[in-house]
Amino acid sequence: MCLVFVLTLPLLNPWVCGDGVGYYAFVRAQLIEHNLDFTEDYRHANQSFREPRIDENACQLLAAVRSCVSKRLRHLQVPPQALSMCIKSLKIYERYERCQLDKLRAGGHNSGRPRRRRNSLGKPRASQKTDRRDGVPSRVALARHRATELRLVRNLARSKNMKIATKWILVTVIVTLAGLLSIPVWLPVARAAADHVRWDIIHMNPATTPNTLSPGGVAFASARNPGTLSIKLTGSGTFRPDDPEEVTGGGTWETFSDTTSTGSGTYEVRKLVSWQFARLGLGNFIEIGFGDGTAANGNAVLRIRYSDGGEGVFGIGCEGPGPGIGILEGVIATKDHVTYWDAQAPMAGVDANRTLFHISNSDE
């Protein structure tokens, strides 16, 4: 076995990379850095993990990453209810232990008092009438009393040791339970923690440094057979991943055949069909008008109703800057039987066909 272990060592990769960096950072940051600032951990990660999270010029976390980490760490605090439950449980157990010890002491003193055996008539037996002589306890009585006291001391010590061990086991169980209840399930970070998701078709102003993002943009998608059919959409809204019916928002639509408008109006979001979180938003931007959520990449499919009575689905894809992860940036839609499934890609210098998600919790 030792030989196999030595021969397979060259095959091992000691380098922590990918998502493993994020998990490892929680341990190393607290043990080595004594904080939860992951800058040093992320700086020494592999390149594909480091680039979207670290500003190489300033050698610090990007603003979006730092903001998300700080918001997620709030949920690692033990809630007051859990602490109150622990304190009440310990007090109840302490009272119970005190009562048990009092009962044991009381029973021990009673058992330590010399007793005379009585016959069937309730009178002391003749052979045991003189346990005391001239008010001085006999040797037999003293021996019995000392044996009883020794037995009481042993019982108290054994009981105390058992109760101390039981007390610490109870404390450990309660603290562990409180910790498990206070830590949310959030892998990947912010996915399960997202109570609300906001979507927007956005403006991007490249004249500012960094670029400025804001709601109110426009996006286009085209149909096939014939490929001259297209749709223009604007809009924004919100939804809850755990409740498909709790949706808000909508926007405007206009359909075209070549350059000729064939209809226009508004649309309303009626239901969430699908939401897939991919990663936190990368890059450094100035964001205006989105609220306090954290930028994120992913895709969503919504069921919508058009103002002219038509129905369809509306797909939003946001990949953002950074390494490609297979998301089509832009929008797609159906309107009645027409499928506008070819999203127009965003182009440099053109303020169109860009989307953005923001995720947040109910207490943010």
Residue, then its C-alpha position, 0 to 999 in steps of 0.5 A: m500500500c505504501l508503494v502504491f501511495v508513493l507511486t501515485l503521488p506524481l498524479l496528485n494535483p496539490w493546487v486548489c482551483g476553481d470553486g475549491v478556492g472559494y470553499y478553502a478561503f473560508v478556512r484559511a482567511q479565519l485561521i491565517e488572516h484572522n478575518l473574512d477578507f478574501t483578497e489574499d486568497y483570491r489573489h493567489a488563485n488560478q487565473s480563471f478564478r482570479e480575473p473576474r474577482i480581483d482588480e489586478n491594478a489595485c490588488q483588491l476585490l472588485a466592488a461587486v464581489r466585495s459587496c456580495v461577500s459582505k451581504r452573504l456574511r450577514h446570514l452567518q450570524v446566529p439569530p437571537q432566537a437561537l441564542s435565547m433557545c440555548i440560554k433557556s435550555l441551559k437554565i432549565y437543565e441547571r434547575y433540574e440538576r439542582c433539584q436532583l442533587d437536593k433530592l439525593r442529599a435529602g435521601g442520603h441523610n435519611s438513610g444515614r440515620p441508624r435504624r432499629r429493626r422491629n418485630s411484627l408488633g412494631k417493637p424493637r427486637a431485644s437483641q438490638k435494644t441497646d444500639r447506644r450506651d449512655g448516649v454514646p453510639s455503639r461501634v456497630a452504629l458508628a460503622r453503619h453510619r460511616a458506611t452510609e456516609l461513604r456510600l452517599v459521598r460515592n453516589l454524589a461524586r458519581s452522580k455529579n460526574m455523570k451530570i457534568a458529562t451529560k451537561w456538556i453533551l447537551v450544551t454541544v448538541i444545542v450549540t451545534l443545532a443553533g449553528l446549523l439553523s443559523i447558517p443558510v444553504w448558499l452554494p453557489v453563493a447567493r443562489a439559494a439565498a436570493d429571495h427576489v430577482r430583478w431583470d432589466i433590459i438596460h442602457m449602457n453609456p460607454a462615455t463614462t469610466p467605468n461604463t454606466l448601466s441603467p434601466g430602460g434599454v431596448a433589445f431585438a429578436s428575429a424570427r425565421n421563415p421568413g427572417t424579415l420578421s422581428i420584435k423590439l422589446t423594452g422592460s423590467g420586472t421582478f420575480r421570486p424563484d420559490d414562487p412562480e406566481e409572484v411576478t411583477g413588471g412588463g414593458t413595451w413591444e413592437t413587431f416589424s416586417d423588414t422595417t415596416s411596423t406591424g403592431s405595438g403595445t405593452y406586455e405584462v409578465r404573468k408567471l415565472v417558467s424558469w430561472q437559472f443562476a449562473r454566477l455573480g456579475l463580473g466587471n466594474f460598472i456604475e449602476i443607476g436605478f437598480g436598487d440594492g441587489t447584487a448583479a448576477n448572470g443567468n437566464a430566465v423564462l417568463r410567461i407574458r400577455y400582450s396588450d392586443g390579447g396575444e400570449g407568449v413566452f419571454g426569455i432573458g439571457c445575461e452573460g455579461p463580461g468575463p469568461g464565456i459560460g454559454i449564455l446568449e446575451g439578449v432576449i427571445a420571445t414568442k407571440d402567438h405562433v411566431t417564434y422570435w428565437d434569434a436574439q440580436a447580439p450586443m455590439a460595441g458602440v450600440d446601446a441595445n441588446r443588453t440585459l442584467f439581473h440583480i438578486s437580493n434577499s427580503d431583508e436587504 
